[in-house]
């Protein structure tokens, strides 16, 4: 394909982002330029999509003040007992908001755990 035709193909593709190779091929045929549709499909330029959506990084930065991490874990002791640890961490200052250790966690629907 001639460089002028490639330039025209890319110009049409930029000016009409919804046009695909079949439409651009048809327009080139109307101008008297005979090129295969498959060849036209190799040269179009896709417009850069500027996303209006918020990325995860921006979302996390915007909501950092309201975010916390919660962790619940079981820790075995040297006496082969199990202690349950509940931790709430703040993301703003990376400090512990709440910390609790218990030998038997309590669930309001079931009651205390029986060991």
GUVEX-937690 format. One line per 4 residues: number of its first residue (from 1); for each residue x, y negated, z negated of N, C-alpha, C, O, CB. Coordinates in nm, 2 decimals, decimal comma. Glycine has a CB too. Layout:
BEGIN
NUM	X Y Z X Y Z X Y Z X Y Z X Y Z; ...
//
This chain:
BEGIN
1	0,09 0,12 0,00 0,00 0,00 0,00 0,09 -0,12 0,00 0,19 -0,13 -0,07 -0,10 0,00 -0,12; 0,05 -0,22 0,08 0,13 -0,34 0,09 0,13 -0,42 -0,04 0,03 -0,42 -0,11 0,08 -0,43 0,21; 0,24 -0,50 -0,07 0,24 -0,58 -0,20 0,13 -0,68 -0,20 0,08 -0,71 -0,31 0,37 -0,65 -0,21; 0,09 -0,73 -0,09 -0,02 -0,83 -0,09 -0,16 -0,76 -0,13 -0,24 -0,82 -0,20 -0,04 -0,90 0,05
5	-0,17 -0,64 -0,08 -0,29 -0,56 -0,11 -0,30 -0,53 -0,26 -0,40 -0,53 -0,33 -0,31 -0,44 -0,02; -0,18 -0,49 -0,31 -0,17 -0,45 -0,46 -0,20 -0,58 -0,54 -0,28 -0,57 -0,64 -0,03 -0,40 -0,49; -0,15 -0,69 -0,50 -0,18 -0,82 -0,57 -0,33 -0,85 -0,57 -0,38 -0,89 -0,67 -0,09 -0,93 -0,51; -0,39 -0,83 -0,45 -0,53 -0,86 -0,43 -0,61 -0,76 -0,52 -0,71 -0,80 -0,58 -0,57 -0,85 -0,29
9	-0,57 -0,64 -0,52 -0,64 -0,53 -0,60 -0,63 -0,57 -0,75 -0,74 -0,56 -0,82 -0,57 -0,40 -0,58; -0,52 -0,61 -0,80 -0,50 -0,65 -0,94 -0,58 -0,78 -0,97 -0,64 -0,80 -1,08 -0,36 -0,67 -0,97; -0,58 -0,87 -0,87 -0,66 -1,00 -0,89 -0,81 -0,97 -0,90 -0,87 -1,02 -0,99 -0,63 -1,09 -0,77; -0,86 -0,88 -0,82 -1,00 -0,84 -0,83 -1,03 -0,77 -0,96 -1,14 -0,79 -1,01 -1,04 -0,75 -0,71
13	-0,94 -0,69 -1,00 -0,96 -0,61 -1,12 -0,96 -0,70 -1,24 -1,04 -0,68 -1,33 -0,85 -0,51 -1,14; -0,87 -0,80 -1,25 -0,87 -0,90 -1,36 -0,99 -0,99 -1,36 -1,05 -1,02 -1,46 -0,75 -0,99 -1,35; -1,04 -1,03 -1,24 -1,15 -1,12 -1,23 -1,28 -1,05 -1,26 -1,38 -1,12 -1,30 -1,15 -1,18 -1,09; -1,29 -0,92 -1,24 -1,41 -0,85 -1,25 -1,38 -0,72 -1,34 -1,37 -0,61 -1,28 -1,48 -0,81 -1,12
17	-1,37 -0,73 -1,47 -1,33 -0,62 -1,55 -1,43 -0,50 -1,55 -1,39 -0,39 -1,59 -1,31 -0,67 -1,69; -1,55 -0,53 -1,51 -1,65 -0,41 -1,51 -1,64 -0,34 -1,38 -1,70 -0,23 -1,36 -1,79 -0,47 -1,52; -1,57 -0,38 -1,28 -1,55 -0,31 -1,15 -1,46 -0,20 -1,17 -1,35 -0,22 -1,23 -1,51 -0,41 -1,04; -1,49 -0,09 -1,11 -1,40 0,03 -1,11 -1,34 0,04 -0,97 -1,35 -0,05 -0,89 -1,47 0,16 -1,14
21	-1,27 0,15 -0,95 -1,20 0,17 -0,82 -1,30 0,18 -0,70 -1,27 0,13 -0,60 -1,12 0,30 -0,83; -1,42 0,24 -0,72 -1,51 0,25 -0,60 -1,55 0,11 -0,56 -1,56 0,09 -0,44 -1,63 0,33 -0,64; -1,58 0,02 -0,65 -1,63 -0,11 -0,62 -1,52 -0,19 -0,55 -1,55 -0,26 -0,45 -1,68 -0,18 -0,74; -1,40 -0,19 -0,61 -1,29 -0,26 -0,55 -1,26 -0,21 -0,41 -1,23 -0,28 -0,32 -1,16 -0,26 -0,64
25	-1,26 -0,08 -0,40 -1,24 -0,01 -0,27 -1,34 -0,06 -0,16 -1,30 -0,09 -0,05 -1,25 0,14 -0,28; -1,46 -0,07 -0,20 -1,57 -0,12 -0,11 -1,54 -0,27 -0,07 -1,56 -0,31 0,04 -1,70 -0,11 -0,18; -1,50 -0,35 -0,17 -1,47 -0,49 -0,14 -1,35 -0,50 -0,05 -1,35 -0,59 0,04 -1,45 -0,57 -0,27; -1,25 -0,42 -0,07 -1,14 -0,42 0,02 -1,18 -0,38 0,16 -1,13 -0,44 0,26 -1,03 -0,33 -0,03
29	-1,27 -0,28 0,18 -1,32 -0,24 0,31 -1,39 -0,36 0,37 -1,38 -0,37 0,50 -1,41 -0,12 0,29; -1,47 -0,43 0,30 -1,54 -0,55 0,35 -1,45 -0,65 0,41 -1,48 -0,72 0,50 -1,63 -0,61 0,25; -1,33 -0,66 0,35 -1,23 -0,76 0,39 -1,14 -0,70 0,51 -1,06 -0,77 0,56 -1,14 -0,80 0,28; -1,17 -0,58 0,55 -1,10 -0,52 0,66 -0,97 -0,45 0,62 -0,89 -0,42 0,71 -1,07 -0,62 0,76
33	-0,95 -0,43 0,49 -0,83 -0,36 0,44 -0,87 -0,21 0,42 -0,95 -0,18 0,33 -0,78 -0,42 0,31; -0,81 -0,12 0,50 -0,84 0,02 0,49 -0,74 0,09 0,39 -0,62 0,10 0,43 -0,84 0,09 0,63; -0,79 0,13 0,28 -0,71 0,20 0,18 -0,79 0,31 0,12 -0,91 0,29 0,11 -0,65 0,10 0,07; -0,73 0,42 0,08 -0,81 0,52 0,01 -0,85 0,48 -0,13 -0,78 0,40 -0,19 -0,72 0,65 0,00
37	-0,96 0,52 -0,17 -1,02 0,49 -0,30 -0,92 0,53 -0,42 -0,91 0,46 -0,52 -1,16 0,54 -0,33; -0,86 0,65 -0,40 -0,77 0,70 -0,50 -0,65 0,61 -0,51 -0,60 0,59 -0,62 -0,73 0,84 -0,46; -0,60 0,56 -0,40 -0,49 0,46 -0,41 -0,53 0,33 -0,48 -0,45 0,28 -0,55 -0,44 0,43 -0,26; -0,65 0,29 -0,46 -0,70 0,17 -0,52 -0,70 0,19 -0,67 -0,67 0,10 -0,75 -0,84 0,12 -0,47
41	-0,74 0,31 -0,71 -0,75 0,35 -0,86 -0,62 0,35 -0,93 -0,62 0,35 -1,05 -0,82 0,48 -0,87; -0,51 0,36 -0,86 -0,38 0,36 -0,92 -0,32 0,22 -0,96 -0,23 0,22 -1,05 -0,28 0,42 -0,83; -0,38 0,12 -0,91 -0,32 -0,02 -0,93 -0,40 -0,12 -1,01 -0,35 -0,23 -1,03 -0,29 -0,07 -0,80; -0,52 -0,09 -1,05 -0,60 -0,19 -1,13 -0,54 -0,22 -1,26 -0,47 -0,14 -1,32 -0,75 -0,15 -1,14
45	-0,55 -0,35 -1,30 -0,50 -0,39 -1,43 -0,62 -0,40 -1,53 -0,72 -0,47 -1,50 -0,42 -0,53 -1,42; -0,61 -0,33 -1,64 -0,72 -0,34 -1,74 -0,70 -0,46 -1,82 -0,59 -0,49 -1,87 -0,72 -0,21 -1,82; -0,81 -0,53 -1,85 -0,79 -0,65 -1,93 -0,76 -0,62 -2,08 -0,80 -0,51 -2,13 -0,92 -0,74 -1,93; -0,68 -0,70 -2,14 -0,65 -0,68 -2,28 -0,78 -0,69 -2,37 -0,85 -0,80 -2,35 -0,54 -0,77 -2,33
49	-0,81 -0,60 -2,45 -0,93 -0,61 -2,53 -0,89 -0,67 -2,66 -0,81 -0,61 -2,74 -0,99 -0,47 -2,55; -0,94 -0,78 -2,69 -0,92 -0,85 -2,82 -1,03 -0,80 -2,91 -1,15 -0,84 -2,89 -0,91 -1,01 -2,80; -1,00 -0,72 -3,00 -1,10 -0,66 -3,09 -1,15 -0,77 -3,19 -1,07 -0,84 -3,25 -1,04 -0,54 -3,17; -1,28 -0,78 -3,19 -1,34 -0,87 -3,29 -1,36 -0,80 -3,42 -1,41 -0,86 -3,52 -1,47 -0,93 -3,23
53	-1,33 -0,67 -3,42 -1,35 -0,59 -3,54 -1,24 -0,61 -3,64 -1,13 -0,64 -3,60 -1,37 -0,44 -3,51; -1,27 -0,59 -3,76 -1,16 -0,61 -3,87 -1,08 -0,48 -3,88 -1,14 -0,37 -3,88 -1,23 -0,65 -4,00; -0,95 -0,49 -3,89 -0,87 -0,37 -3,90 -0,87 -0,33 -4,05 -0,91 -0,41 -4,14 -0,73 -0,40 -3,85; -0,82 -0,21 -4,08 -0,81 -0,16 -4,21 -0,72 -0,25 -4,30 -0,74 -0,27 -4,41 -0,77 -0,02 -4,22
57	-0,61 -0,29 -4,24 -0,51 -0,37 -4,31 -0,57 -0,50 -4,36 -0,55 -0,54 -4,47 -0,39 -0,40 -4,23; -0,64 -0,57 -4,27 -0,71 -0,69 -4,31 -0,82 -0,67 -4,41 -0,83 -0,75 -4,50 -0,77 -0,76 -4,18; -0,89 -0,56 -4,39 -1,00 -0,53 -4,49 -0,94 -0,51 -4,63 -0,99 -0,56 -4,73 -1,08 -0,41 -4,45; -0,83 -0,43 -4,64 -0,77 -0,40 -4,77 -0,71 -0,53 -4,83 -0,72 -0,55 -4,95 -0,66 -0,30 -4,75
61	-0,65 -0,61 -4,75 -0,60 -0,74 -4,80 -0,71 -0,83 -4,85 -0,69 -0,90 -4,95 -0,51 -0,81 -4,69; -0,82 -0,83 -4,78 -0,93 -0,92 -4,82 -1,00 -0,87 -4,95 -1,05 -0,95 -5,03 -1,03 -0,93 -4,71; -1,00 -0,74 -4,97 -1,07 -0,69 -5,09 -0,98 -0,63 -5,20 -1,03 -0,56 -5,28 -1,17 -0,58 -5,04; -0,86 -0,67 -5,19 -0,76 -0,62 -5,29 -0,80 -0,65 -5,43 -0,78 -0,57 -5,52 -0,62 -0,68 -5,26
65	-0,86 -0,77 -5,46 -0,90 -0,81 -5,59 -1,01 -0,73 -5,65 -1,02 -0,72 -5,77 -0,94 -0,95 -5,59; -1,09 -0,66 -5,57 -1,20 -0,58 -5,62 -1,17 -0,43 -5,62 -1,26 -0,35 -5,66 -1,33 -0,61 -5,54; -1,06 -0,39 -5,57 -1,03 -0,25 -5,56 -0,96 -0,19 -5,68 -0,87 -0,26 -5,74 -0,94 -0,23 -5,43; -1,00 -0,07 -5,71 -0,93 0,01 -5,82 -0,91 0,15 -5,77 -0,98 0,19 -5,68 -1,02 0,00 -5,95
69	-0,82 0,22 -5,83 -0,80 0,36 -5,81 -0,84 0,43 -5,93 -0,81 0,39 -6,04 -0,65 0,39 -5,76; -0,91 0,54 -5,91 -0,95 0,63 -6,03 -0,89 0,76 -6,01 -0,90 0,82 -5,90 -1,11 0,63 -6,04; -0,84 0,82 -6,12 -0,78 0,95 -6,11 -0,82 1,03 -6,23 -0,82 0,98 -6,34 -0,62 0,94 -6,10; -0,85 1,15 -6,21 -0,89 1,25 -6,32 -0,81 1,37 -6,30 -0,82 1,44 -6,19 -1,05 1,28 -6,32
73	-0,72 1,40 -6,40 -0,64 1,52 -6,38 -0,63 1,60 -6,51 -0,66 1,55 -6,62 -0,50 1,48 -6,34; -0,59 1,73 -6,49 -0,57 1,82 -6,60 -0,42 1,84 -6,62 -0,35 1,86 -6,53 -0,64 1,95 -6,58; -0,37 1,83 -6,75 -0,23 1,84 -6,78 -0,21 1,95 -6,88 -0,27 1,95 -6,99 -0,17 1,70 -6,84; -0,14 2,06 -6,84 -0,11 2,16 -6,94 -0,01 2,12 -7,04 0,09 2,05 -7,01 -0,07 2,29 -6,87
77	-0,02 2,16 -7,17 0,07 2,12 -7,27 0,17 2,24 -7,30 0,15 2,34 -7,23 0,00 2,08 -7,40; 0,26 2,22 -7,39 0,36 2,32 -7,42 0,29 2,44 -7,50 0,34 2,55 -7,50 0,47 2,27 -7,51; 0,18 2,41 -7,56 0,10 2,51 -7,64 0,00 2,58 -7,55 -0,08 2,65 -7,60 0,03 2,45 -7,76; 0,01 2,56 -7,42 -0,08 2,62 -7,32 -0,23 2,58 -7,34 -0,32 2,65 -7,30 -0,07 2,77 -7,33
81	-0,24 2,46 -7,39 -0,37 2,39 -7,39 -0,38 2,30 -7,27 -0,28 2,27 -7,21 -0,40 2,32 -7,52; -0,50 2,26 -7,24 -0,52 2,17 -7,12 -0,58 2,04 -7,18 -0,68 2,04 -7,25 -0,62 2,23 -7,02; -0,51 1,93 -7,14 -0,56 1,80 -7,17 -0,61 1,73 -7,04 -0,55 1,75 -6,94 -0,45 1,71 -7,24; -0,72 1,66 -7,06 -0,78 1,60 -6,94 -0,75 1,45 -6,95 -0,78 1,38 -7,05 -0,94 1,62 -6,93
85	-0,70 1,39 -6,84 -0,66 1,25 -6,83 -0,75 1,18 -6,73 -0,77 1,22 -6,62 -0,51 1,24 -6,80; -0,79 1,06 -6,77 -0,87 0,97 -6,68 -0,80 0,84 -6,68 -0,78 0,78 -6,78 -1,02 0,96 -6,73; -0,77 0,79 -6,56 -0,69 0,67 -6,54 -0,76 0,58 -6,44 -0,81 0,63 -6,33 -0,55 0,70 -6,50; -0,78 0,45 -6,47 -0,83 0,35 -6,37 -0,72 0,25 -6,35 -0,67 0,18 -6,45 -0,96 0,28 -6,42
89	-0,67 0,23 -6,23 -0,56 0,14 -6,20 -0,61 0,02 -6,11 -0,69 0,04 -6,02 -0,45 0,21 -6,12; -0,57 -0,10 -6,14 -0,60 -0,22 -6,06 -0,50 -0,24 -5,95 -0,38 -0,22 -5,97 -0,61 -0,35 -6,15; -0,55 -0,27 -5,83 -0,46 -0,29 -5,72 -0,40 -0,43 -5,71 -0,29 -0,44 -5,65 -0,53 -0,26 -5,59; -0,46 -0,52 -5,78 -0,41 -0,66 -5,77 -0,28 -0,67 -5,84 -0,18 -0,72 -5,78 -0,52 -0,76 -5,83
93	-0,27 -0,64 -5,96 -0,15 -0,65 -6,04 -0,08 -0,52 -6,07 0,02 -0,51 -6,13 -0,18 -0,72 -6,17; -0,14 -0,41 -6,01 -0,09 -0,27 -6,04 -0,07 -0,25 -6,18 0,04 -0,21 -6,23 0,05 -0,26 -5,96; -0,18 -0,27 -6,26 -0,18 -0,24 -6,40 -0,29 -0,14 -6,43 -0,38 -0,12 -6,36 -0,19 -0,37 -6,48; -0,28 -0,08 -6,55 -0,37 0,02 -6,60 -0,49 -0,06 -6,66 -0,47 -0,13 -6,76 -0,31 0,12 -6,70
97	-0,61 -0,04 -6,61 -0,73 -0,10 -6,66 -0,79 -0,01 -6,77 -0,84 -0,06 -6,87 -0,83 -0,12 -6,56; -0,79 0,12 -6,75 -0,84 0,21 -6,85 -0,77 0,34 -6,85 -0,72 0,39 -6,74 -1,00 0,24 -6,82; -0,75 0,40 -6,97 -0,67 0,52 -6,98 -0,73 0,60 -7,09 -0,75 0,55 -7,20 -0,52 0,50 -7,00; -0,76 0,73 -7,07 -0,82 0,81 -7,18 -0,77 0,96 -7,16 -0,76 1,01 -7,05 -0,97 0,81 -7,17
101	-0,74 1,02 -7,28 -0,70 1,16 -7,28 -0,79 1,23 -7,37 -0,82 1,18 -7,48 -0,55 1,17 -7,32; -0,84 1,35 -7,33 -0,93 1,43 -7,41 -0,90 1,58 -7,39 -0,85 1,62 -7,29 -1,08 1,40 -7,37; -0,93 1,65 -7,50 -0,91 1,80 -7,49 -1,03 1,86 -7,43 -1,02 1,97 -7,38 -0,89 1,85 -7,63; -1,15 1,79 -7,44 -1,27 1,85 -7,38 -1,35 1,73 -7,32 -1,41 1,65 -7,39 -1,36 1,92 -7,49
105	-1,35 1,72 -7,19 -1,43 1,62 -7,12 -1,57 1,64 -7,14 -1,62 1,75 -7,15 -1,39 1,61 -6,97; -1,65 1,53 -7,14 -1,79 1,53 -7,16 -1,86 1,49 -7,04 -1,83 1,39 -6,98 -1,83 1,44 -7,28; -1,96 1,57 -7,00 -2,04 1,54 -6,88 -2,18 1,52 -6,94 -2,24 1,61 -7,00 -2,04 1,65 -6,77; -2,25 1,40 -6,92 -2,38 1,38 -6,98 -2,49 1,47 -6,93 -2,58 1,50 -7,00 -2,42 1,24 -6,94
109	-2,47 1,53 -6,81 -2,57 1,62 -6,76 -2,56 1,76 -6,82 -2,65 1,84 -6,83 -2,57 1,63 -6,61; -2,43 1,80 -6,85 -2,40 1,94 -6,89 -2,37 1,94 -7,04 -2,41 2,04 -7,11 -2,29 2,00 -6,81; -2,30 1,84 -7,09 -2,25 1,84 -7,22 -2,11 1,86 -7,23 -2,04 1,87 -7,13 -2,33 1,94 -7,31; -2,05 1,87 -7,35 -1,91 1,89 -7,36 -1,86 2,03 -7,31 -1,94 2,12 -7,31 -1,86 1,88 -7,51
113	-1,74 2,03 -7,26 -1,69 2,16 -7,20 -1,65 2,25 -7,32 -1,60 2,20 -7,42 -1,56 2,13 -7,11; -1,68 2,37 -7,30 -1,65 2,47 -7,41 -1,53 2,55 -7,36 -1,52 2,61 -7,25 -1,77 2,57 -7,43; -1,42 2,55 -7,45 -1,30 2,62 -7,41 -1,29 2,75 -7,48 -1,19 2,82 -7,46 -1,18 2,53 -7,45
//
